[in-house]
Amino acid sequence: MHIAENHTISCLIIEDEAQSRLYVKDILEGTGDFTAIWEAQDLKEAEAIIREQSPQLLVMDINLPDGDSFELLAKLRQSAPGKSFKIIFTTAYANYAVEAFKYSALDYLLKPFTPTELLKAVHKVLRQLDMASFQVQLETFFYNYREEQYEDKKIVLKSTDTIHIIKVKDILQAESDNNYTIFYLYSGDKITVSLPLKSFEAKLAPSGFLRVHQSHLVNARYIKSFQKKNNQLVLENDSHIPVSQNKRAQLLAFFDHL
């Protein structure tokens, strides 16, 4: 059964269970459409293969031994924006993640899945829209991806004289100030950290933070409105955040997917 028109697809299977990796690999090899199929058992191995081989398709388990697969995607988006690939997520948990997938229109498979279900998903994702649209879907997923651990997820922010342990949900936005980053909290407090804003983007993206400007990273849950005429976001504390012209279309598409 052929699933791709040009029969030149490369794929990376990211799964910690060897038997599951073999199951997926055997199904894909049976189509005759894949020129290369790599395997990774954790995020570290997957990142190395993605950077070196540039696979066109990822069949990716969500929960891996060394972390959450969304952390890897956020990291690659920041450090290797030229890498483009389509993704089919797999999960054994029919709970919060499934609803988030539905809202963002990303493709996922609930384990255990049949060969037919896998091939249908691959066929669908290969025929999807361009990578820009996929990135919007991924941003939407990050926003809707809420589990209990997110509500209690914390980040360590080190200022000059204090180590702050802050709940991620309490951060309204982060602003760049040369090589420093200023965090604005829902309480009204501010924390200045001697690290650039880009060092926090990948870490916060899976928690629903959007880079809307070179100098601003905002928590999407606190967006109150978008003033299209002057390209400004208004947050729940009535602060106004500029949106750069090259981020405007992506932001509008993000709103359309909510």
Number of C-alpha atoms within 10 A of each C-alpha: 9 14 20 17 11 9 13 12 18 18 24 24 23 26 25 19 13 11 10 15 19 14 12 18 18 12 15 21 13 11 14 15 18 18 11 14 16 17 20 21 18 20 24 13 12 22 18 12 16 21 12 9 14 17 21 18 20 22 23 24 24 19 18 16 12 11 13 15 20 23 18 17 18 21 20 18 17 15 12 13 10 10 13 19 16 21 22 19 18 21 18 14 12 10 10 13 18 17 15 19 20 13 16 22 15 19 18 21 19 14 13 11 13 13 14 10 12 19 18 11 18 21 14 14 17 18 12 11 9 11 12 12 14 20 17 21 22 22 25 26 27 23 23 22 21 17 13 8 8 14 13 12 13 15 16 11 17 15 16 9 6 10 11 13 11 15 15 20 19 16 22 24 22 24 20 20 16 11 11 15 24 20 21 18 19 15 10 10 9 13 16 18 20 15 18 17 24 18 12 17 21 21 16 21 24 27 25 20 26 23 22 21 18 14 19 22 24 26 22 19 16 19 18 13 13 19 13 11 6 9 15 18 20 16 20 14 14 12 13 16 22 17 22 17 11 10 15 16 12 18 18 13 17 21 13 10 14 12
